[in-house]
């Protein structure tokens, strides 16, 4: 019989990933804020620029990770309700 993955370990890994993504996003926001407004209309921070696309990718990944955290937390709570002990 295969061992069930430890949900608390999974949750810790998701939280670690979320923290890394949040830090990367904050760094990108700070970088963008340092750019002159005219510079944000062209180049990396333009609508289809590389930095803008990376920012969007990171925020989408962050959204997915946060949903995974919510789903896993709900699963852990439901399992605890079923057997009276946390998983």
Secondary structure, 3 states (H helix, E strand, C coil): CCCCCCHHHHHHHHHHHHHHHHHHHHHHHHHHHHCCHHHHCCHHHCCCCHHHHHHHHHHHHHHHHHHHHHHHHHHHHHHHHHHCCCC
